[in-house]
């Protein structure tokens, strides 16, 4: 449904046609589509909003030198349950201290060592969704045919390696859990965060929480906090708080470079329709807006540090591994306050 004042798709979830996800998705895809904005050959989408001046601005935010990792662990104790063949990391030792003690490694003059290998889906823990991750009616980012972009050889066009030295910018934490549920700091499963919620949080947190071009917005819902306390349960793929489909317009007009959340799926789950729908905001945001999306981030320590200082902005570096042709990447994001 459209806003009668602006003609744009509504930002009020109450006005969504919950029987027609196709039309609601299509309206936002067409209204907020960035195809061609950075040329026909673009491979970065909204990451283009991060420029040298933005990184200089971000570097100037460092006051205390406090560095905080925003990554969950990469181990067998993670939340994955095998959906779409997503498993937790499997870490295997190839050489160990036992091998060294027994002298069976074949090295001279008493030298010993350890080596290991890890096998994991690239999106099993803290990660970026790249631009080749989601398609809309057979089309990938910038209007390319999905089959021309991602094949059995990987993402031949927008592989995550193109962002390897790009994602360093001003980070902003919007602590929706703390803002909307001050007693618990945790939004309930199924809560759809609206554009009005985001703007309300920005006003409450103050000037350091302003959001604009080239910023990387981190949204804390408290869902990971709850999962760590109560057990993983259905954290991976189940009900969760998250962004409403109606925030697509906010994402587009603020010109943010990327958004990351402390949830498995970025957007609210169950999705906001009474008929089958699956990750509709992904379908608008990635292939149409060109947004890089972060999921499974750990924002709790950062939240405490920001609240203590009354500052919600920081230098953020979150480089993906330059895995050629990958449609996503594990990361260890670092916020520096």
C-alpha positions in Angstrom: 0.0 0.0 0.0 1.2 3.5 -0.7 1.4 6.6 1.5 -1.4 8.9 0.1 0.8 12.0 0.9 3.9 10.9 -0.9 2.9 8.1 -3.3 5.7 6.0 -1.9 5.2 2.6 -0.3 3.9 3.0 3.2 6.2 3.0 6.2 3.3 2.0 8.5 3.3 -1.8 9.0 -0.4 -1.6 9.9 -1.1 -0.6 6.3 0.7 -3.5 4.7 -1.5 -5.8 2.6 -0.8 -9.0 4.6 -2.4 -11.1 1.9 -0.2 -9.9 -0.9 3.5 -10.0 -0.3 4.3 -10.0 -4.0 2.8 -6.6 -4.5 4.3 -5.2 -1.4 7.8 -6.4 -2.3 7.5 -5.3 -5.9 6.4 -1.8 -4.9 9.5 -1.3 -2.7 11.8 -2.9 -5.2 10.7 -0.5 -7.9 10.6 2.6 -5.7 14.0 2.1 -4.0 15.9 0.4 -6.8 19.5 1.7 -7.2 20.3 -0.1 -10.4 22.7 2.0 -12.6 23.3 4.5 -9.8 27.0 3.8 -9.8 27.3 2.6 -13.4 26.5 -0.6 -15.2 29.7 -2.3 -13.9 29.2 -1.6 -10.2 30.0 -4.4 -7.8 29.7 -2.6 -4.4 26.2 -1.2 -4.2 25.6 1.0 -1.2 29.2 0.4 0.0 30.0 3.1 -2.6 28.7 5.6 0.0 31.9 5.0 2.0 34.6 7.3 0.7 38.0 8.6 2.0 36.4 11.5 3.8 34.0 9.2 5.6 36.9 7.1 6.8 38.8 10.2 8.0 35.6 11.2 9.9 35.4 7.7 11.4 39.0 7.7 12.5 38.4 10.9 14.4 35.8 9.2 16.6 38.5 7.2 18.5 38.9 8.7 21.9 39.6 5.9 24.4 41.3 3.4 22.1 38.9 0.7 23.3 38.6 -2.1 20.7 35.6 -4.4 20.9 35.1 -7.5 18.8 31.5 -7.8 17.6 31.9 -11.5 16.5 30.3 -14.6 17.9 32.5 -17.6 18.3 33.3 -19.9 15.4 33.0 -23.4 17.0 30.7 -26.4 17.4 28.7 -24.6 20.1 27.0 -22.2 17.7 23.3 -21.9 16.8 23.2 -23.7 13.5 21.0 -26.8 13.1 21.6 -27.8 9.5 19.0 -25.7 7.7 20.0 -25.4 4.0 23.1 -27.4 4.9 24.3 -24.7 7.3 26.2 -26.3 10.1 28.4 -25.0 12.9 32.2 -24.9 12.1 34.1 -28.1 12.3 37.6 -27.5 13.6 40.2 -30.3 13.1 43.8 -30.5 14.2 46.3 -31.7 11.6 49.3 -31.6 13.8 49.3 -31.4 17.6 51.6 -31.1 20.6 51.3 -34.8 21.1 52.7 -35.4 17.6 55.6 -33.0 18.5 56.3 -34.8 21.8 56.5 -38.1 20.1 58.9 -36.8 17.5 56.8 -38.1 14.6 56.5 -34.9 12.6 59.8 -35.3 10.8 61.3 -31.9 11.7 65.0 -31.6 12.6 66.7 -30.4 15.8 63.6 -30.9 18.1 61.3 -28.5 16.2 57.6 -29.2 16.6 54.4 -27.5 15.5 50.7 -27.5 15.3 48.4 -27.0 12.3 44.6 -27.1 11.9 41.8 -26.8 9.4 38.3 -25.6 9.6 35.2 -26.5 7.5 32.2 -24.3 7.7 29.5 -22.6 5.7 30.5 -19.0 5.2 27.4 -17.7 6.9 27.3 -19.9 9.9 28.4 -17.3 12.4 29.1 -13.5 12.3 29.1 -12.6 8.6 28.2 -10.4 5.7 25.6 -11.2 3.1 27.2 -10.2 -0.2 25.4 -8.8 -3.2 25.2 -12.2 -4.9 23.4 -13.8 -2.0 19.8 -12.9 -2.9 17.9 -12.5 -6.2 14.6 -10.9 -7.1 12.6 -12.7 -9.8 15.8 -14.1 -11.3 17.7 -10.8 -11.2 20.8 -10.0 -9.2 22.2 -6.6 -8.0 22.2 -3.9 -10.8 19.8 -5.8 -13.0 22.0 -8.6 -14.1 20.6 -12.1 -14.7 21.1 -14.2 -11.7 22.5 -17.1 -13.7 25.1 -14.8 -15.3 26.3 -13.7 -11.9 26.4 -16.8 -9.7 27.2 -20.2 -11.2 28.8 -23.4 -9.9 32.1 -21.4 -10.1 30.9 -18.9 -7.6 29.8 -15.2 -7.9 31.6 -14.2 -11.1 30.6 -10.5 -10.8 30.0 -9.3 -7.3 32.1 -11.7 -5.3 32.7 -10.7 -1.7 36.4 -10.2 -2.5 35.5 -6.8 -4.1 34.7 -5.5 -0.6 38.0 -6.7 1.0 39.4 -3.2 1.6 36.1 -1.2 1.6 34.2 -1.7 4.8 35.9 0.8 7.2 33.6 3.6 8.2 31.7 5.4 10.9 29.6 2.8 12.8 26.4 3.8 14.7 24.8 1.5 17.2 21.0 1.8 17.5 20.1 -0.1 20.6 16.4 -0.8 20.0 16.3 -3.4 22.8 17.5 -0.9 25.4 15.4 2.0 23.9 12.0 0.2 23.5 12.3 -2.3 26.3 14.4 -0.5 29.0 13.4 -3.0 31.7 14.9 -6.0 29.8 16.9 -4.6 26.9 15.3 -7.3 24.7 12.7 -7.0 22.0 10.2 -9.9 21.9 10.3 -12.4 19.1 8.2 -11.2 16.1 8.6 -7.5 16.9 8.8 -5.6 13.7 11.1 -2.6 14.0 9.7 0.4 12.1 11.2 3.5 10.6 9.5 5.4 13.4 11.2 3.2 15.9 14.6 3.8 14.3 14.1 7.6 14.3 12.8 7.5 17.9 15.9 5.6 19.0 18.2 8.1 17.2 16.4 11.0 19.0 16.7 9.3 22.4 20.3 8.5 22.0 21.3 11.9 20.8 23.5 13.5 18.2 26.1 10.8 18.2 23.4 8.4 16.9 22.6 10.5 13.8 22.6 8.3 10.7 23.6 9.3 7.2 25.4 8.6 4.0 28.2 6.0 4.3 27.4 5.0 7.9 27.2 1.4 9.0 24.2 0.9 11.2 24.3 -1.8 13.9 20.9 -2.7 15.3 20.8 -4.4 18.7 17.5 -6.2 19.5 18.7 -8.2 22.5 17.8 -11.5 20.7 21.4 -12.9 21.1 21.4 -11.9 24.7 18.2 -14.0 25.3 19.6 -16.9 23.3 22.8 -17.0 25.3 20.8 -16.9 28.6 18.0 -19.4 27.6 19.8 -21.6 25.0 20.0 -21.4 21.3 16.6 -22.9 20.7 15.4 -21.6 17.3 17.8 -18.6 17.2 18.9 -19.8 13.7 15.9 -19.5 11.5 13.1 -19.2 14.1 11.0 -16.3 15.4 13.0 -13.1 16.1 12.7 -9.4 16.3 14.0 -7.5 13.3 13.4 -4.9 10.7 10.0 -4.5 9.1 9.7 -4.6 5.3 8.5 -1.0 5.7 12.0 0.2 6.6 13.1 -0.2 3.0 12.4 3.4 2.4 14.3 4.5 5.4 17.3 2.4 4.3 17.2 4.0 0.9 16.8 7.6 1.9 19.4 7.6 4.7 22.0 6.3 2.2 23.6 4.0 4.8 26.4 1.8 3.5 25.4 -1.4 5.4 23.3 -2.6 8.3 24.0 -5.4 10.7 21.9 -7.0 13.5 22.3 -9.4 16.4 19.8 -11.8 14.8 20.0 -14.7 12.4 18.0 -13.1 9.7 18.2 -9.3 9.9 14.4 -8.8 9.4 11.5 -9.7 11.6 10.5 -13.3 11.8 7.8 -14.5 11.2 7.6 -12.2 8.3 4.7 -9.7 8.2 2.3 -11.6 6.0 -0.6 -14.0 6.6 0.3 -16.0 3.5 3.6 -17.7 2.8 6.5 -15.3 2.6 10.2 -15.6 3.2 12.7 -12.8 3.9 10.9 -10.1 1.8 13.2 -7.3 3.1 16.2 -9.3 1.8 14.6 -9.4 -1.6 14.3 -5.7 -1.7 17.5 -4.7 0.1 20.2 -6.8 -1.5 19.4 -7.2 -5.2 17.5 -3.9 -5.6 18.9 -1.3 -3.1 22.4 -3.0 -3.2 22.7 -3.2 0.6 25.3 -5.3 2.3 23.7 -7.0 5.3 25.4 -8.3 8.4 23.9 -11.0 10.7 24.7 -12.9 13.9 26.7 -9.9 15.3 27.4 -9.7 19.0 26.5 -6.2 20.1 26.2 -6.6 23.8 29.6 -5.5 25.0 29.5 -2.6 22.6 26.0 -1.6 23.9 27.3 -1.4 27.4 30.4 0.6 26.4 28.3 3.1 24.4 25.7 3.5 27.1 28.5 4.1 29.7 30.0 6.8 27.6 26.8 8.3 26.2 28.4 7.9 22.7 26.9 5.7 20.0 29.3 6.3 17.2 32.7 4.7 16.6 35.3 3.6 14.0 34.2 0.3 12.6 36.2 -2.1 10.5 34.6 -5.2 9.2 36.5 -6.6 6.3 35.3 -9.8 4.7 37.7 -12.5 3.8 38.6 -12.1 0.1 37.2 -15.4 -0.8 37.1 -15.3 -4.6 33.5 -15.6 -5.9 31.9 -16.0 -2.4 28.4 -14.6 -1.8 29.1 -14.0 1.9 32.0 -14.1 4.3 32.7 -14.7 8.0 34.1 -11.6 9.7 35.4 -10.4 13.0 34.1 -6.8 13.1 36.0 -4.4 15.4 34.5 -1.3 16.9 37.0 1.2 18.2 35.8 3.9 20.7 
